[in-house]
Amino acid sequence: EKGYETLVKENLCDELDELRMVYEGLPDFLEQVSANENASFPFSLECRKAPLIVYVHQIGYLMCFFDEKISEALLIGLQDFEFAFSEDGEERRFYYHTQKTRELDNLLGDIYHKILDMERAIIRDLVCRVLQFLPQLTKAVNFAAELDCILSLAIVARQNNYVRPILTEDSILEIRNGRHALQEMTVDTFVPNDTKIRSAGRINIITGPNYSGKSIYIKQVALVVFLAHIGSFVPADSAVVGLTDRIFCAMGSKSMTTEQSTFMIDLHQVGTMLRHATSRSLCLLDEFGKGTLTEDGIGLLGGTISHFANYDYPPKGPFVNTSDGDLHRKLLTTV
C-alpha cells in the first residue's frame, strides 16, 4: 500500500516515477539494511525483537529498539548512536540516530514529502496551463450547463406529459387541468384543477377541509407560472400565462436559520408583497393570519385583501387559502 493518494498518473514524469518506485520498495530495503547493521554490532543484543531501521515522515530514518532502552554501558560500544525519542504503546520503542540512518537521510531524504512536493508542482503547472484558456473553458462550461438544463426540462416534460404554454402581455392566467410538478410524482392519484384569471385584481379565496389540497393548488399555480417563464413546458393540458415580473409568496414556511417566528416571517413576506407588487405580479397567501389570535388574524387578512381590491392596478390573483369556513364567509361579506 502506497500510503498516499496518487495525484499524477504514471509515465508522466520519470523522476517522480523513480521516487515512487523507491518509496514502494523502502520497507524491504530498510529490512535488508537493518539485518546488515545488526550483524555488524560489536556485541549480541538479547532482545525479543531485532532492532529495525524505520522511516518516519518529516523526521527521517531512525534505528528502532524494542522493549528496553540501550544502557549507557552498551552505548559506549555503539559509535555515533544518539537517542532521539521514545514511544509508548503495546510495545515500547526507542529511536536512535546512527551513522547509517544519517547516510540514509543524505541519500534518500524525506522521500514521501519529495513525492508530494513534486506532484503539487506538476498540478500547479497544470493549473497555470489550464488558466490560459479560462475564457474558452468558461464559455464551454456555461454552454454545457445551459444545455443540461434544457435537456433536463425536455426529458421531464416528455415523461410527464407537459404542454407548451402560451406567454402573453395581457393580464391573463388560464390553466386547464393544471398539476403540481412534484406532488403528482409522490401520490398514486392526483386530481388536476383549472385556474382562470381574465382581469387583473380578481381575488381568489380558496377554502375547504384539511388535507383537501388547497396549499398544493396555490403552489401549483406558482410553479406553472415559474416554469413558463424559464422556457419550460408546464404540467397542464393547456396554459396561457401573462408576463409576470415577480411571484410573491406568504406560505408560512419556517426557516431554521432565523430567530423569527413563523408569524413574523409571514408579516415580513406580506409586507414586501404589499409594498412591491405590481399589476404583473402574482401574489399567493397560504393561511395568512393563522399564527395569531383569531380576531387579529381575520383583521390582518381582511385588511390585506381589501388593500389589494382597492388597487388601481392590482396584481394577478391574489390567491388566498383559508381552511376556516366562517372566515371565508366573513371575508366575502366585508371585501
C-alpha positions as CSV (number, residue, x, y, z in Angstrom):
1,E,0.0,0.0,0.0
2,K,1.5,3.3,-1.1
3,G,0.2,5.3,1.9
4,Y,-0.6,8.4,-0.1
5,E,-3.1,9.4,-2.8
6,T,-1.7,9.5,-6.3
7,L,-2.4,12.8,-8.0
8,V,-0.3,12.4,-11.1
9,K,-0.5,9.3,-13.3
10,E,2.5,7.2,-14.0
11,N,4.8,7.7,-17.0
12,L,4.3,11.5,-16.9
13,C,7.4,12.3,-15.0
14,D,10.4,10.0,-14.9
15,E,11.8,11.5,-11.8
16,L,8.5,11.2,-10.0
17,D,8.1,7.5,-11.1
18,E,11.6,6.7,-9.8
19,L,10.8,8.3,-6.4
20,R,7.6,6.3,-6.2
21,M,9.4,3.1,-7.0
22,V,12.0,3.8,-4.3
23,Y,9.3,4.6,-1.8
24,E,7.3,1.5,-2.5
25,G,10.4,-0.7,-2.1
26,L,11.5,1.1,1.0
27,P,10.2,-1.4,3.6
28,D,12.2,-4.3,2.0
29,F,15.3,-2.2,1.5
30,L,15.3,-1.0,5.2
31,E,14.8,-4.5,6.4
32,Q,17.9,-5.6,4.5
33,V,19.9,-2.6,5.8
34,S,18.7,-3.4,9.3
35,A,19.9,-7.0,9.0
36,N,23.4,-5.9,7.9
37,E,23.6,-3.3,10.7
38,N,22.5,-5.9,13.3
39,A,25.2,-8.3,12.1
40,S,27.9,-5.6,12.5
41,F,27.1,-4.8,16.1
42,P,30.2,-5.5,18.3
43,F,28.1,-7.5,20.7
44,S,25.0,-9.6,20.7
45,L,21.7,-7.9,21.7
46,E,19.4,-10.0,23.8
47,C,16.1,-8.6,22.6
48,R,12.8,-10.2,21.9
49,K,12.7,-8.4,18.6
50,A,15.7,-7.4,16.5
51,P,16.3,-3.7,16.0
52,L,14.9,-2.2,12.8
53,I,15.7,0.9,10.8
54,V,12.4,2.7,10.1
55,Y,11.4,5.7,8.0
56,V,9.3,8.4,9.8
57,H,7.7,11.2,7.8
58,Q,9.3,14.6,8.3
59,I,11.8,13.1,10.7
60,G,13.8,10.8,8.5
61,Y,15.5,7.4,9.2
62,L,15.9,6.0,12.7
63,M,17.1,2.8,14.3
64,C,14.3,1.5,16.4
65,F,14.9,-0.7,19.5
66,F,12.0,-2.5,21.2
67,D,11.1,-3.2,24.8
68,E,14.2,-1.6,26.5
69,K,16.4,1.5,26.1
70,I,20.0,0.8,25.4
71,S,22.1,1.1,28.5
72,E,24.8,3.7,28.9
73,A,27.4,0.9,29.1
74,L,26.3,-0.6,25.7
75,L,26.2,2.9,24.1
76,I,29.9,3.1,24.6
77,G,30.4,0.3,22.1
78,L,28.0,1.8,19.6
79,Q,29.7,4.7,17.9
80,D,27.6,7.6,16.7
81,F,24.4,6.5,18.4
82,E,22.3,9.4,19.5
83,F,19.0,8.9,21.4
84,A,16.1,10.7,19.5
85,F,12.8,9.8,21.3
86,S,10.7,7.0,22.7
87,E,7.2,5.9,22.0
88,D,4.8,4.1,24.3
89,G,2.2,1.6,23.1
90,E,1.6,-2.1,23.1
91,E,5.4,-2.3,23.0
92,R,7.8,0.5,23.9
93,R,10.0,1.7,21.2
94,F,13.2,3.7,21.4
95,Y,14.6,5.6,18.4
96,Y,18.2,6.5,17.7
97,H,20.1,8.4,15.1
98,T,23.1,6.3,13.9
99,Q,25.8,6.7,11.3
100,K,23.8,4.5,8.9
101,T,20.5,6.4,9.4
102,R,22.3,9.7,8.7
103,E,23.7,8.2,5.5
104,L,20.1,7.3,4.5
105,D,19.0,10.8,5.3
106,N,21.6,12.2,3.0
107,L,21.0,9.6,0.3
108,L,17.2,9.4,0.2
109,G,15.9,12.3,2.3
110,D,12.3,12.7,3.2
111,I,11.2,10.8,0.2
112,Y,7.4,10.8,1.0
113,H,7.3,14.6,1.0
114,K,9.6,14.8,-2.0
115,I,6.8,12.9,-3.9
116,L,4.1,15.2,-2.6
117,D,6.1,18.3,-3.4
118,M,6.8,17.1,-6.9
119,E,3.1,16.2,-7.5
120,R,2.0,19.6,-6.2
121,A,4.4,21.3,-8.5
122,I,3.1,19.3,-11.5
123,I,-0.5,20.1,-10.5
124,R,0.3,23.9,-10.2
125,D,1.9,23.8,-13.6
126,L,-1.2,22.1,-15.0
127,V,-3.5,24.7,-13.4
128,C,-1.4,27.6,-14.9
129,R,-1.7,26.0,-18.3
130,V,-5.4,25.5,-18.0
131,L,-6.0,29.1,-16.8
132,Q,-4.6,30.3,-20.1
133,F,-7.8,29.0,-21.7
134,L,-10.1,30.2,-18.9
135,P,-12.4,32.3,-21.2
136,Q,-12.9,29.4,-23.6
137,L,-13.4,26.9,-20.8
138,T,-15.9,29.2,-19.0
139,K,-17.9,29.6,-22.2
140,A,-17.9,25.9,-22.8
141,V,-19.0,25.2,-19.2
142,N,-21.8,27.7,-19.4
143,F,-22.9,26.2,-22.7
144,A,-22.9,22.7,-21.2
145,A,-24.8,23.8,-18.1
146,E,-27.5,25.6,-20.2
147,L,-27.7,22.5,-22.5
148,D,-28.0,20.2,-19.5
149,C,-30.9,22.3,-18.1
150,I,-32.7,22.4,-21.4
151,L,-32.3,18.7,-21.9
152,S,-33.5,18.0,-18.3
153,L,-36.6,20.2,-18.8
154,A,-37.3,18.4,-22.1
155,I,-37.0,14.9,-20.6
156,V,-39.2,15.8,-17.7
157,A,-41.8,17.4,-20.0
158,R,-41.9,14.3,-22.2
159,Q,-42.1,11.8,-19.4
160,N,-44.9,13.7,-17.6
161,N,-47.0,14.9,-20.5
162,Y,-46.3,18.6,-20.1
163,V,-47.6,21.1,-22.7
164,R,-46.1,24.2,-24.2
165,P,-47.5,27.3,-22.5
166,I,-48.5,30.5,-24.4
167,L,-47.0,33.6,-23.0
168,T,-48.8,36.9,-23.5
169,E,-48.5,40.5,-22.4
170,D,-52.2,40.5,-21.4
171,S,-53.0,40.2,-17.7
172,I,-54.3,36.6,-18.1
173,L,-53.7,33.4,-16.3
174,E,-55.7,30.4,-17.8
175,I,-54.6,26.9,-16.8
176,R,-56.6,23.9,-17.8
177,N,-56.2,20.8,-15.7
178,G,-53.0,22.1,-14.0
179,R,-51.0,19.8,-11.8
180,H,-48.3,20.2,-9.2
181,A,-45.0,19.2,-10.8
182,L,-43.6,17.5,-7.7
183,Q,-46.7,16.4,-5.8
184,E,-48.1,14.3,-8.7
185,M,-44.9,12.2,-8.6
186,T,-45.4,11.3,-4.9
187,V,-49.1,10.2,-4.8
188,D,-51.0,7.4,-6.6
189,T,-53.7,9.8,-7.8
190,F,-53.6,13.5,-8.5
191,V,-56.7,15.5,-9.3
192,P,-56.0,18.3,-11.8
193,N,-57.5,21.8,-11.3
194,D,-58.3,24.7,-13.6
195,T,-57.2,28.3,-13.0
196,K,-58.8,31.3,-14.7
197,I,-58.0,35.0,-14.3
198,R,-59.3,37.2,-17.0
199,S,-58.9,40.6,-15.3
200,A,-56.1,41.9,-13.1
201,G,-57.0,42.1,-9.5
202,R,-59.5,39.3,-9.2
203,I,-59.1,37.8,-5.7
204,N,-59.4,34.1,-5.4
205,I,-60.3,32.9,-1.9
206,I,-59.8,29.1,-1.6
207,T,-61.5,27.2,1.3
208,G,-62.2,23.6,2.1
209,P,-61.4,20.9,4.7
210,N,-57.9,20.0,5.8
211,Y,-56.0,17.7,3.5
212,S,-58.0,18.7,0.5
213,G,-55.1,20.1,-1.4
214,K,-55.6,23.9,-1.0
215,S,-51.9,24.6,-0.4
216,I,-50.9,22.3,-3.2
217,Y,-53.2,24.1,-5.6
218,I,-51.7,27.5,-4.7
219,K,-48.2,26.2,-5.2
220,Q,-49.0,24.5,-8.5
221,V,-50.2,27.9,-9.9
222,A,-46.9,29.5,-8.9
223,L,-44.9,26.6,-10.4
224,V,-46.8,26.7,-13.7
225,V,-46.1,30.4,-14.0
226,F,-42.5,30.0,-13.0
227,L,-41.8,27.1,-15.4
228,A,-43.5,29.0,-18.2
229,H,-41.1,32.0,-17.7
230,I,-37.9,29.9,-17.7
231,G,-38.8,28.4,-21.0
232,S,-40.1,25.0,-19.8
233,F,-43.3,23.1,-20.8
234,V,-45.8,23.0,-17.9
235,P,-47.8,20.3,-16.2
236,A,-51.3,21.0,-17.6
237,D,-53.5,20.3,-20.6
238,S,-53.1,23.9,-21.7
239,A,-51.8,27.2,-20.3
240,V,-52.0,30.8,-21.2
241,V,-49.7,32.8,-18.9
242,G,-49.5,36.6,-18.8
243,L,-46.0,38.0,-18.3
244,T,-45.1,38.1,-14.6
245,D,-42.4,40.2,-13.1
246,R,-42.5,38.6,-9.6
247,I,-44.1,35.8,-7.7
248,F,-44.8,36.8,-4.1
249,C,-45.5,34.1,-1.5
250,A,-46.6,34.0,2.1
251,M,-46.6,30.3,2.8
252,G,-45.9,30.2,6.5
253,S,-42.5,28.5,6.0
254,K,-40.2,28.3,9.0
255,S,-36.5,29.0,8.4
256,M,-34.0,27.2,10.6
257,T,-31.5,30.0,10.1
258,T,-33.6,32.8,11.5
259,E,-34.8,33.6,15.0
260,Q,-38.1,35.0,13.8
261,S,-41.4,33.1,14.4
262,T,-43.5,31.8,11.6
263,F,-46.0,34.5,12.1
264,M,-43.3,37.2,11.9
265,I,-41.9,35.7,8.7
266,D,-45.5,35.8,7.3
267,L,-45.8,39.5,8.2
268,H,-42.5,40.4,6.5
269,Q,-43.5,38.4,3.4
270,V,-46.9,40.1,3.2
271,G,-45.4,43.5,3.9
272,T,-42.9,43.0,1.0
273,M,-45.9,41.9,-1.2
274,L,-47.9,45.0,-0.4
275,R,-45.0,47.4,-1.0
276,H,-43.7,46.0,-4.2
277,A,-46.4,44.0,-6.1
278,T,-47.3,45.4,-9.5
279,S,-50.1,44.6,-11.9
280,R,-47.8,42.0,-13.4
281,S,-47.1,40.3,-10.1
282,L,-48.6,37.0,-8.9
283,C,-49.5,37.0,-5.1
284,L,-50.1,33.9,-3.1
285,L,-51.2,33.8,0.6
286,D,-51.5,30.5,2.4
287,E,-53.4,30.7,5.7
288,F,-52.0,34.2,6.4
289,G,-53.1,35.3,9.9
290,K,-53.5,31.8,11.3
291,G,-50.4,32.1,13.5
292,T,-52.0,34.7,15.9
293,L,-55.4,35.3,17.7
294,T,-58.4,34.6,15.5
295,E,-59.7,38.2,15.6
296,D,-56.3,39.6,14.8
297,G,-55.8,37.1,12.0
298,I,-59.1,38.0,10.4
299,G,-58.3,41.7,10.6
300,L,-54.9,41.2,9.1
301,L,-56.1,39.0,6.2
302,G,-59.2,41.1,5.6
303,G,-57.1,44.3,5.5
304,T,-54.7,42.7,3.1
305,I,-57.4,41.6,0.7
306,S,-59.2,45.0,1.0
307,H,-55.9,46.7,0.1
308,F,-55.5,44.5,-3.0
309,A,-59.1,45.1,-4.0
310,N,-58.7,48.9,-3.9
311,Y,-55.5,48.9,-6.1
312,D,-55.8,51.0,-9.3
313,Y,-53.7,48.3,-11.0
314,P,-53.8,45.3,-8.7
315,P,-51.6,42.2,-9.0
316,K,-52.7,38.9,-10.5
317,G,-54.6,36.7,-8.1
318,P,-54.2,37.2,-5.3
319,F,-54.7,33.5,-4.3
320,V,-55.8,33.3,-0.6
321,N,-56.1,30.0,1.1
322,T,-58.1,29.7,4.3
323,S,-59.4,26.5,5.9
324,D,-61.9,28.4,8.1
325,G,-65.4,28.4,6.5
326,D,-66.7,31.1,8.9
327,L,-63.7,33.3,8.0
328,H,-64.4,32.6,4.3
329,R,-67.9,33.9,4.7
330,K,-66.9,36.9,6.7
331,L,-64.3,37.9,4.1
332,L,-66.9,37.6,1.3
333,T,-69.3,39.9,3.1
334,T,-66.7,42.5,4.0
335,V,-64.5,42.7,0.9
